[in-house]
Amino acid sequence: MSKLKEKKKSFSIIELFKDKKQLKNELIAGCTAFVAISYIIIVNPMILKDAGIPIGYSVCATIFSSAIGCFLMAFWAKAPIVMTPGMGINAFFTYTIVNGMQLSWQEAIAISICSSIVYFVIAISGFSMQLAKAIPDNLKTGITAGIGLFLVELGLEKAHLIQAGGKQGLLMMGDLSQPATLLGVVGLIMSLIFYLRGTPGGFLLGIILTTVLSLIFHIQDQMTTTKLHFSEFQTYFKNIGPGDFREFFSLPFILAVFSMSMILIFESMGILSGILPNKKRFKQSFQSSSVASFISGFLGTSPTVVAAESAVGIESGGRTGGMAFVAGCLFLVAIFTTPFLALIPQVATAPVIIITGAIMMQQLRTIDLFDFSEWFPAFLIVVLISFSNSISFGLAIGFISYPIVKVAVGQRASIHPIVYGLASLFLIDLICQAVLLQ
């Protein structure tokens, strides 16, 4: 049985020290989750560079916003959730708002802050829980499985077992003659054996052993990173600010705020609904996420979101805010060790991500596959999250399709009014994004 379904606990950080076994689990889970998501320290600045944000500036912003988000989850939500700038929303920030709309990155920061305020208002209101309760169970399951498939695809790419197909199609098999690909296969076998045998810290052990093998056999499979200098910290702290609000009343600014708000609210809601081991921590986690997103704007980066890789830590035994606290501390330590992160190859974290995704996809067994009106919207969420590389787009199509198929089979009365409203909002959001890209 998946560890996501194990006994629910909500220790405070202090109480954790009274339970040595759980403390050990949280330490291992925090380290595992951090290693799995640490690529964001490198990749996020590379994406934001295309928006005009200096690399050194955005590395600082990524680290500090991630650490603060994790600490909020640790002390407020008491949940095993890691917060980092989101991979989908940073692309929206850079390529839609800045490059597509021809706005400055300072104006995009202002849009992020406004969107986070909308997110926060929804999160602290009772409406957030009504939203969570109104979403049909099969759609929630589809979200969990969709994120799982998304992680599987991400892991397979990191392991070089699949690659872009080009003229041969969307995807194609990786080159098994390459050392990095073979290392990915070996790492997957080791991690799978550790998981099946219930080896304590098995995921982290798999990452370490795969990294050691990559160093022994000189398998180069890592991204370069930037070593931070003290002068860059001085520059960063002198320049952080609330962004540029001069276009606040313009139509593009308002449309961008609406679209980013939809992404923040429903991507975070979807991931939390899918991976939280203790659903009673949803409200506090949702609120913590909204505050972290707001703060990230003032720190100078695209909004933080709940990292799907948090599931890796949860599968490693994380059940409390202790996992988030450990990950947050490691983000701060990364300020001084960014060059060493490059020693951990992507292929080392790939097996853990693949197995975690497969575990999450097991939830598909709870969907009534014989009722096509229930299965098809969930199916769309599952495949579109992965194939479009966008959690928010998969959610949009799934929620829009649900009332359509239910009305088609004469089950209009079974649809909660909120679901109609969500479908309408998602449709409006897709139209807004299409307008922004014109």
N, C-alpha and C positions, 0 to 999 in steps of 0.2 A: 504493500500500500504506500502511496506517496506520502512523504513526510509533511506535505502541505496539509494533510488531514490529521496530523498527530495532535496530542494534547495541547490545549491552548493555554498560554501563560502570558502575563503582562507585568513582569517584574519591573521595579524601578532600577536605576543603575546601582544604587546603594544596596538594594535587596539582593542583587545578583551575587554579591560577594559572600552571601550566606549560603549560596547553592553552588558549590565548587564545580559540579558536573556541568550545570547550565552555563556557568561563567566560561568554562573551557569551550563549550559549544559556540558561545557567542564570539569568543576570540577567533576561533577557526572560521566561523561564518563571516565575520567582518573582514578578515584577511582575504578570504576567498572571493567575496563580493567585490572588494576593492580591486584585486588583481584582475577580475573579469571586466571591470568597467574602467580601469585605469587608462585605457586607450583614449578616453575622452579628453584627458589632459593634453594630448597631442593633436587629436583629430579636430576638436572643437576650434582651437585657434587657427588651424589650417583653413577651415571653412569660413570663419569670421574674417580672416585675412582678405578674402574676396570681397568683403563688405567695406574694407578700408581700415579695419582695426589692427594696429600693430601686434605682431606675434607675442612679444614680451608682455604687453598690456593684457591681452586676452588669456594668456597662460595664467597670470596672476588672478584674473577675474574668474576663470574656470575653477581654479583650486579653491579660492575663498568662498565662492558661491556654493560649491559642492560641500565643503566642510560645514558651512553654516546650515545648509539644508539637512545634512545628516544629523547635526546636533539638535535641530528642531524636532526631527523624527525621534531622536533618542529621548529627549527630556519632556517634550510636549505630547507626542503621539505614543511614545513607548512602543514603537513598532519597528520590526526588522526591515526597514526600507531605506534605500540609498537614493539620494537626490543628486542629480547632475544636470548641466545644460543638455537639453534633449537633442538627439540627432535629427529628428524630423523638423522640429521647430527652429533649429539653427539654420537649416536650409531655407525654410520659409522666411526667416529674418534676413538672410543674405541675398538669396536669389529672387525672391518675390518682392519684398519691401524695398531693399536697397537697389539691387540691379534692375529689377523689373519696373518698379515705380519711380526710380531715379531719385529716391530720398537719401539723405545722408545717414550714416550709421548712428549719429546722435539722435536723429529723428526716429530711427527704428528703436532705439533704446527708450524713447518717450512712449512709443506705441506699446512696447513690452510692459512698461510700468502701468499704463492705463488698462491694458488687458489683464494684468495681475490684480488690479483693484476690482475689476468686474468679477474675476475669479474669486477673490477674497469675500466679496459681498455675498456671492452665491454660497460659498463654503460655510460661512458663519450663520447663514439663515437656515431655517427649518426646511426650506425648499430642497436643499441638497439631499437630505434623507428621503424626502418624497420622491425625488428623481431616482435615487438608488433602488427604492422599493418598487417603483412603477416599471422599471426595466424588466421585461420577461426573463425568466430563468434561462431559457434556451439561448437568448442573446448574450447573457452574461457568460454562459458556457462557451459560446462562440468566441467571445472576446478572449477568454483564457486560452482556448485552443489556438486562436489566431496569433496571439502573442507567442505561444509555444512554437508554432510553425515559423514565425518570424525569427525566433532565436535559432531554430534548427538551420534555416537558410543562412543566417549570419555565421553560425558555427562552421557549416560546411564550406563557406567561402573562406573563412579564416584558416581552415585546415587544407585548403586548396583541393578539396575533393570535388568541388564544382567551380565553374568560372563562367564569365559572360560568354554567351554562345556566338555573338556576332552574326554572321550570315547563316550560321547553322541553327539559329534559334535563340530563344531567350537565355537558356542555360545549356552548358555542356559539361561532360565529365572532365575532371582535372587531369593533369599529366602525372600518371603514377610513376614515371621514371625520375621525377624530381625529388631530391632528398627531403624538401620541406613537406611534400605530400605524403611521403612514406612515414615521416616523423608524425604527421597528423594521424595516420592510421594506427601507428604504435601507441600514441598518446590516448587515442580513443579506446583501444583495447585495454590498456592499463586502467584508465579511469572507469570504464565499464565494470571491470573485475572488482575494483575497489568498491564501487557503488553496490553491486550485487552481493558482495560479501559483507556489506555494512561496515567497512573499515572506517574507524574514527578519523575525521579529517581527510577522507579519501580524495575528495575533489582537489583540495589544496596540495596533497601529496602528488597527485597526478600532474598538476601544473609545475611543481618543483622538479619532478623527475624528467618531464618533457623539456623543461628549460635547461637542465643539466645536460641532457643528450644533445640539445642544439648547440651548446657550447663545446662539448667534447668533439662533435663531428663538424664543427664550424658551419652550421647551417644558418645562413643569414636570412632572417624572416622578420625583421623588425623595422619600425618606422623611426626616422631620426627625430630627435626632440631638441629643445632649446634649453641651454643651461642659463638659469636666471642669475643675474648679477644684482648686487645691492642697489646700483644706480637705477635699475629698472623698477625696483620697488618704490624708490623715491619718486620716479616719474609717474608711476601708477597712482600712488596715493595723492599726488598733486592734481591729477586730472580726472579722477572719478567724480561723477556728478549725475544729476537727474535727467540728462538728455536735453533735446531741443524740442520745445512744445509750440513753436511758432506756427506750425501747420495744424494745430489742434482742431480747428473748426472746418478744415477742408474735407471734402468728401473722401478722397483717397485715405486720409488719416483715419476717419471714422470707420470705413470699410475694413481697413487693415486691423483696427482694434477689435472689430466684431469677429473677424476670421480667426485671429490669434486667440481670442477669448474662448471660442468654440474648441480650438485645438487643446488649449490648456485644461479646460474643464473636463472635457469628455475623454481625452487621452489619459489623464490622471485618474479619473473615475473608473475607466475601463481597466487600467492596469491594477489599481488597488483592489477592485472587485475580484480580479482574477488571481492575485498572488498572496493577499494577506492571509496568514494562517489563522488569525483571530479576527473575524469580521466585526467584532465589537469595537475594534480600534479604527474602523473606517472613518468615522466622523473626525476624530482628532488627526488622523493621518491626512485626510483631505484638507483640513484647515492648515495644518503644518505645511503642506505642499504649496498652498496658495500664498502663505507668508514668505516662504523661501523663494517663490517665483518673483514676488514683489521686491524683495531685497536684492535679488540677482540683477535687476535692472539698474539699481543704484551702484552696483559693483562693476557695471560696464560689460555685461555679456547678455546673450540671448537667454530667455527664461529657463530656469531649472524645472525639471519634471521628475516624476517617479521613474527611476531607471528599471527597465524590464529585467536587467541583469541582477536585480535584487533577489529574484527567484533562485539564482545560483546560491546565494548565501542562505536563503531559507531552506533549500534542499540540503545544505551542509549543517543544518541544526539551528539556525538563527530563529529565535522565537520572540525576542524582546528588543527594546531599544538599545541593548548592549551591542548588537551587531552594527547598528547605525553609528553608535558612538565610536567603535573601533575603526570603522571605515572613515569617519570624519577625521579622526586623529591621523590616520594614514594619509589622507589628502593633505593635511598640514605638513606632515613629514616630507611629502613629495616636493615641497618647495625647495628643499635642499638636495633631493635625490632624483630630480627629473632625468638626468642622463642615464641613471641606472634602470629606469623603467624600460628603456630601449633594449635592455638585455633579456627581457621577458618577451619571447616571440609570440605573435598572434596565434600561431599554431598550438602553443601551450595552453591557451585558454579555450581554444575551439572545442575540445572534447567535452569539457564541463558544460559549455553553452548548449551543445547538441543534446546531451543527455537530459539536461534540465528542460529543454524545449519538448523533448519526447515525453517526459513525465507530465508536463502541463497538457499535452495533447490527449492524454488518457481520459481527460474529462469529457471527451466526445461521446463516451459510452453512456452518458446520462441523458443525451438528447434522443427524443423519440424519432428515429430515422424513418419510421413508417408514416409519420405525418409530414408530408412534404412542405406544408405551409409553415411548420415549425423548423424543419431542417434547412430549407433553402436560404432564408435570411442569415441563419447562423453560418451556413456554408459560404455565403458571400463574404461575411466578415473574416472567416478563417483564411480564405484564399487571397482576398484583396489586401489584407494587412501585409501579407508576405510578398505578393507579386508587385504591389505598388510601392512597397517599402515605406508605407505610411499608415500608422495605426489610426489616425484621424479619418483618412479616406475610407478605410475598411469599415469603421464604425458608421460613417455617414451613409454609405450604400446599404449596409445591413439594416439600419434604422429606417431608412426611406422605404426599403422593400417590404418591411414587416407589415405595416398596415395595408399595403397594396395586396399582398397575398391573402391576408386574413379577410379583407373585404371581398376578395374574389371567391373565397370558399364559403361566404355567408356567415363569418364569425365576427362581424363588426362589434357585437356587444362584448366580446372578450378583450377588446383593446382598451387599455386605460387612456383617458383623455390626454394625459401627459405624454404618452407615446406619440399621439398625433402631433402634439406641439413640438416634440423633439424631431420628428421626421420633417416637419415644416422648417424648423431652424436649420437642420442639416442641409436641406435643399437650398435655403437662402444662402447658407455659407458657401456651398459649391458655386452658386451663381456669383457671389461676391468675389471668390477667388478667381473665377474666370474673367470677371471685369478687371481685377487688379492686374492680370497678366496681359491685358490688351495693350 
